[in-house]
Amino acid sequence: MKKILYSLVAIVLLTGCSCTANMGNTPTKKVEDYLNKYQTNDDGVINDLDEVLTNDTTLTDAERTDYSDFMKTHYRDMQYEIKDETIDGDTATVNAEVTVRSYADVVNEANDYRLNNPDEFDDDNTFATYRLDRLKEVTDTETYTITFHLTKEDEEWKIEDLSEDDLRKLSGLYGVTDVNYNISENSDNDLDASETTDDQANTTDDKRPSDDNLNDTTNDDQTANS
């Protein structure tokens, strides 16, 4: 497990479900159960989300509540369709099309605005609030194909960890650039630094989905078992 730098919404969006699926022992059923937990705001998903937000010291209590409500709505509105299932002995893949609101453009624009207008974001007008207000305006959606890989262990199908890109897709953050992460690393604002090495938003670690960050967070290993 790599260290997690908690940040505003960033990590929130990468929150993954840590609970085990028990709604049928087939690859497709496991994936359906995994995605349904997001749509229904399952206790496991919300507990992980609340834990991440609680540990993010850059947020005020009011901002934690606002971001929590925002993510709950995001997950409830997510749509998916199972396309196909392939089983080969004790391994399997399930392809699913997932449709979510796409936040990448807004996050990138917000990061640029903050970079060019640092004086606007003080204790009374935080970047977290500004960014969330922008995110709430997003209506455009994007449909992604996610390939779930499963392995049978003791006769039980289990979903392997999702890639960082796939977690970003679930969170609506696929396409967030990292140019501002390095800049924010040296910022005086209450934003976390990012150590990501690719050009997308980051993901949470063994903590669970977490839901990538909205922009400036970092952490690697995510456990997304269903």
C-alpha positions in Angstrom: 0.0 0.0 0.0 1.4 3.3 -1.0 0.9 6.5 0.9 -2.2 8.6 0.2 -2.1 12.3 0.0 -5.7 13.4 0.8 -7.1 16.2 -1.2 -10.4 17.9 -1.5 -12.5 15.9 -3.9 -9.8 14.2 -5.6 -9.5 11.2 -3.5 -13.2 11.1 -3.0 -13.9 10.4 -6.6 -11.8 7.4 -6.5 -13.4 5.7 -3.7 -13.9 2.0 -4.5 -16.2 -0.5 -3.0 -14.4 -2.7 -0.5 -17.3 -5.0 0.2 -17.5 -8.6 -1.1 -20.2 -9.5 -3.6 -22.5 -12.3 -2.7 -25.3 -11.9 -5.2 -24.5 -14.9 -7.4 -21.3 -16.7 -8.1 -20.8 -15.9 -11.8 -18.4 -13.4 -13.3 -21.3 -11.3 -14.7 -23.2 -11.3 -11.4 -20.1 -10.3 -9.5 -19.6 -7.3 -11.8 -23.3 -6.3 -11.6 -23.1 -6.5 -7.8 -20.0 -4.4 -7.8 -21.5 -1.6 -9.9 -24.9 -1.9 -8.2 -23.2 -1.0 -4.9 -22.3 2.4 -6.3 -25.7 3.0 -7.8 -27.4 2.2 -4.5 -24.9 4.0 -2.3 -24.1 0.7 -0.5 -22.9 1.1 3.1 -19.5 -0.2 2.1 -19.1 2.4 -0.5 -20.4 5.3 1.7 -18.3 4.2 4.7 -15.2 4.2 2.5 -16.1 7.6 1.1 -16.8 9.1 4.6 -13.4 7.7 5.9 -11.5 9.3 3.0 -13.3 12.7 3.6 -12.7 12.5 7.3 -9.0 12.1 6.7 -8.8 15.0 4.3 -7.8 17.9 6.6 -8.0 20.4 3.8 -11.8 20.3 3.9 -14.1 22.0 6.3 -16.9 20.0 7.8 -19.4 21.8 5.4 -17.2 20.9 2.4 -17.0 17.3 3.5 -20.7 17.1 3.6 -21.1 18.8 0.2 -18.6 16.6 -1.5 -20.1 13.5 0.1 -23.5 14.4 -1.3 -22.0 15.2 -4.7 -20.4 11.8 -5.0 -23.4 10.0 -3.8 -25.4 11.6 -6.5 -22.7 10.9 -9.1 -22.7 7.2 -8.2 -26.5 6.9 -8.2 -26.7 8.4 -11.6 -24.1 6.1 -13.1 -25.5 3.7 -15.8 -24.0 0.5 -17.0 -24.6 -2.3 -19.4 -22.9 -5.7 -19.4 -21.7 -6.4 -22.9 -20.2 -9.9 -22.7 -18.5 -12.5 -20.5 -15.7 -14.8 -21.3 -14.6 -17.7 -19.0 -11.4 -19.6 -19.4 -11.0 -22.1 -16.6 -10.4 -20.2 -13.4 -10.1 -16.8 -15.0 -12.8 -14.7 -16.7 -13.3 -11.2 -18.2 -16.5 -9.2 -18.3 -16.9 -6.1 -20.5 -19.2 -3.4 -19.3 -20.1 -0.1 -20.7 -20.4 2.6 -18.0 -21.9 6.0 -18.6 -21.1 8.8 -16.1 -20.9 12.5 -16.1 -17.5 13.7 -17.4 -15.7 16.2 -15.2 -12.3 16.3 -16.8 -12.7 19.5 -18.7 -14.2 21.4 -15.8 -11.4 20.1 -13.4 -8.7 21.1 -15.8 -10.2 24.5 -16.3 -10.7 25.0 -12.6 -7.0 24.1 -11.9 -5.9 26.6 -14.6 -8.1 29.3 -13.1 -6.8 28.8 -9.6 -3.2 28.9 -11.0 -3.8 32.2 -12.7 -5.9 33.7 -9.8 -4.3 32.5 -6.6 -5.5 35.6 -4.6 -9.1 34.6 -5.0 -8.8 31.5 -2.9 -8.4 32.3 0.7 -10.1 31.1 3.9 -13.3 32.7 3.0 -13.4 31.6 -0.7 -11.7 28.2 -0.9 -10.8 26.4 -4.0 -12.8 23.3 -2.8 -16.0 25.3 -2.9 -15.2 26.9 -6.2 -14.4 23.6 -7.9 -17.5 21.9 -6.5 -19.7 24.7 -7.8 -18.3 24.1 -11.2 -18.6 20.4 -11.0 -22.3 20.7 -10.1 -22.9 22.4 -13.5 -21.6 19.4 -15.5 -24.3 17.6 -17.5 -22.3 16.1 -20.3 -21.8 12.3 -20.0 -19.3 9.9 -21.4 -19.6 6.2 -22.0 -16.5 4.0 -21.3 -15.8 0.3 -21.8 -14.3 -1.3 -18.7 -12.9 -4.8 -18.8 -13.3 -6.5 -15.4 -10.8 -9.4 -14.8 -11.9 -12.1 -12.4 -10.2 -15.1 -10.8 -11.9 -18.1 -9.2 -10.6 -18.8 -5.7 -12.0 -21.6 -3.6 -14.9 -21.8 -6.1 -15.7 -18.1 -5.6 -15.3 -15.6 -8.5 -13.5 -12.5 -7.3 -12.9 -9.2 -9.2 -9.2 -8.2 -9.5 -8.1 -4.6 -8.7 -9.2 -2.2 -11.3 -6.6 -0.1 -13.1 -6.2 3.6 -12.2 -7.7 4.6 -15.6 -10.7 2.4 -15.0 -11.3 3.9 -11.6 -11.0 7.4 -13.1 -13.7 6.4 -15.6 -16.1 5.3 -12.9 -15.4 8.7 -11.1 -15.9 10.8 -14.2 -12.2 12.0 -14.0 -10.7 10.2 -17.0 -8.8 12.9 -18.9 -7.8 15.1 -16.0 -4.2 16.3 -16.7 -1.5 16.4 -14.2 0.1 19.7 -15.2 -1.3 21.5 -12.2 -0.5 18.8 -9.7 3.2 19.6 -9.7 2.4 23.3 -9.5 0.0 22.7 -6.5 2.8 20.8 -4.8 4.5 24.2 -4.2 1.4 26.1 -3.5 0.5 27.9 -0.3 -3.1 26.9 -0.8 -4.6 24.0 1.2 -4.4 21.6 -1.7 -2.5 18.4 -1.7 0.4 17.6 -3.9 0.3 14.9 -6.5 3.0 12.5 -7.4 1.2 10.8 -10.2 3.4 9.8 -13.2 0.8 9.7 -15.9 -1.5 12.2 -17.4 -4.7 11.4 -15.5 -6.1 12.0 -12.1 -4.9 9.6 -9.4 -6.5 6.8 -7.6 -6.7 5.8 -4.1 -4.8 3.0 -2.6 -5.9 0.0 -0.8 -8.4 2.2 0.8 -11.1 1.8 -1.8 -12.6 3.4 -4.0 -11.9 6.2 -3.8 -12.7 7.6 -6.8 -9.3 9.2 -8.1 -9.1 12.7 -7.3 -10.8 15.5 -8.7 -7.5 17.0 -9.3 -4.6 17.1 -7.0 -4.3 14.0 -5.0 -2.1 11.0 -5.3 -1.9 7.4 -4.4 -1.4 4.2 -6.2 -2.7 0.8 -5.4 -6.5 0.6 -5.4 -8.4 -2.4 -4.2 -11.6 -2.8 -6.1 -12.8 -6.3 -5.3 -16.4 -7.1 -5.5 
